[in-house]
Amino acid sequence: MSVFGKLFGAGGGKAGKGGPTPQDAIQRLRDTEEMLSKKQEFLETKIEQELTAAKKHGTKNKRAALQALKRKKRYEKQLAQIDGTLSTIEFQREALENANTNTEVLKNMGYAAKAMKAAHDNMDIDKVDELMQDIADQQELAEEISTAISKPVGFGEEFDEDELMAELEELEQEELDKNLLEI
């Protein structure tokens, strides 16, 4: 199935209850990440092309240089939006993968609990109660650990956009100065 077919809901891929399976959703998110990464590469190339055009026109043709810089700014804005979208999609995919793993772990724990119960059928009820309490305690501990592990560390870490832009402008100015010295 094509990337567009997956993105826009063409075809199968539905679970028995009518919703998408975790694997289908994870794959769609990966496909979307891949598409956005390609778009990032494209925009980065366009930004470089516009910067080159602005440098080329420089003082000879200010209007053309300004137009190139305007296009570069638009591409940079699109790139920043894609960066944010990509971060959100990556976070969502990772959360879904963790949820899928937790589901599998829980199924296996249920299977093990059934096997344990069958193995202890001949035990008296006090021993069975004690064992089941131990299992419940371990399940609770496992859930606490899973919850602690699943909390994103550093997600949402913010950077000062003005500082980043100033640093970028400084780098661009250094490049322009270097090129002017070579002329």
C-alpha positions in Angstrom: 0.0 0.0 0.0 1.3 3.5 -0.8 2.2 6.0 1.8 -0.7 8.2 0.7 -3.1 5.2 0.9 -2.0 4.6 4.4 -2.2 8.2 5.4 -5.7 8.7 4.0 -7.2 5.5 5.1 -7.4 3.4 1.9 -7.5 -0.3 2.2 -7.6 -2.6 5.2 -5.5 -2.6 8.3 -8.4 -2.7 10.8 -8.4 -4.7 13.9 -11.3 -7.0 14.8 -13.1 -4.2 16.8 -13.1 -1.8 13.9 -10.1 0.4 14.9 -6.5 0.3 13.7 -4.1 -2.1 15.3 -1.2 -0.7 17.2 1.2 -2.1 14.6 -0.7 -0.3 11.8 -0.7 3.0 13.7 3.0 2.6 14.5 3.8 1.9 10.8 1.7 4.9 9.7 3.6 7.1 12.1 6.9 5.8 10.8 5.8 6.5 7.2 4.8 10.0 8.2 8.1 10.5 9.9 9.9 9.4 6.8 7.8 11.7 4.6 8.5 14.7 6.9 12.2 13.9 7.0 12.3 14.0 3.2 10.4 17.3 3.3 13.0 18.6 5.8 15.8 17.7 3.5 14.0 19.3 0.5 13.5 22.6 2.5 17.1 22.6 3.8 18.2 22.4 0.1 15.9 25.2 -0.9 17.1 27.3 2.0 20.7 26.8 0.9 19.7 27.6 -2.7 18.0 30.9 -1.7 21.0 31.8 0.5 23.3 31.2 -2.4 21.1 33.3 -4.7 21.0 36.2 -2.2 24.8 36.1 -1.9 25.1 36.0 -5.7 22.9 39.0 -6.2 24.3 40.8 -3.2 24.7 44.5 -4.0 24.4 44.1 -7.7 20.6 43.3 -7.7 19.2 44.2 -4.3 15.6 43.4 -5.3 16.5 39.8 -6.4 18.6 39.4 -3.2 15.7 40.5 -1.0 13.3 38.2 -2.8 15.7 35.3 -2.3 15.9 36.1 1.4 12.1 36.3 1.7 11.8 32.9 0.2 14.5 31.6 2.5 12.6 32.9 5.5 9.4 31.2 4.3 11.2 27.9 3.9 12.8 28.3 7.3 9.3 28.9 8.8 8.0 25.7 7.1 11.1 23.8 8.3 10.4 25.0 11.9 6.8 23.8 11.7 7.9 20.4 10.3 10.4 20.1 13.1 7.7 20.6 15.7 5.3 18.2 14.0 8.0 15.6 13.7 8.8 15.9 17.4 5.1 15.4 18.2 4.8 12.4 15.9 8.0 10.8 17.2 6.7 11.2 20.8 3.3 9.7 19.8 5.0 6.7 18.1 7.2 6.1 21.1 4.2 6.2 23.4 2.3 3.8 21.2 5.2 1.4 21.1 5.4 1.5 24.9 1.7 0.9 25.2 2.0 -2.0 22.8 4.8 -3.5 24.8 2.9 -3.0 28.0 -0.1 -4.8 26.5 2.1 -7.8 25.4 3.7 -7.9 28.8 0.3 -7.9 30.5 -1.0 -10.7 28.3 2.1 -12.8 29.2 1.7 -12.1 32.9 -1.9 -13.2 32.6 -0.8 -16.4 30.9 1.8 -17.0 33.6 -0.8 -16.3 36.3 -3.1 -18.9 34.8 -0.3 -21.5 34.7 0.6 -20.6 38.3 -2.9 -21.1 39.4 -3.2 -24.5 37.7 0.1 -25.5 39.4 -1.2 -24.6 42.8 -4.7 -26.1 42.6 -3.8 -28.7 45.2 -2.7 -26.0 47.7 -4.8 -24.8 50.5 -6.6 -21.5 50.1 -4.4 -19.6 52.5 -1.3 -20.4 50.3 -3.2 -19.5 47.1 -4.4 -16.2 48.7 -0.9 -15.4 49.7 0.5 -16.2 46.2 -2.2 -14.2 44.5 -1.4 -11.2 46.7 2.2 -11.5 45.8 1.3 -11.6 42.1 -0.9 -8.5 42.6 1.9 -6.7 44.4 4.3 -7.5 41.7 1.9 -6.4 39.0 1.4 -3.1 40.9 5.2 -2.7 41.1 5.6 -3.5 37.4 2.9 -0.9 36.6 4.6 1.7 38.7 8.0 0.9 37.0 6.4 1.0 33.6 4.7 4.3 34.4 8.0 5.8 35.7 9.9 4.5 32.6 7.2 5.8 30.2 7.4 9.4 31.5 9.4 11.4 28.9 12.5 12.8 30.3 13.4 16.2 28.9 10.5 16.3 26.5 9.2 19.7 26.1 12.7 21.1 26.7 12.5 24.6 25.4 15.1 26.7 23.8 15.0 30.4 23.4 14.1 31.0 19.8 15.6 34.5 19.8 19.0 33.1 21.0 18.9 30.4 18.3 18.0 32.9 15.6 20.7 35.3 16.8 23.3 32.5 16.6 22.1 31.5 13.2 22.3 35.1 11.9 25.8 35.3 13.4 26.8 32.2 11.4 25.3 33.5 8.3 27.0 36.9 8.8 30.4 35.1 9.3 29.8 33.2 6.0 28.9 36.5 4.2 32.0 38.2 5.7 34.2 35.2 4.6 32.8 35.4 1.1 33.3 39.1 0.9 37.0 38.7 1.9 37.5 36.2 -0.9 36.2 38.6 -3.5 
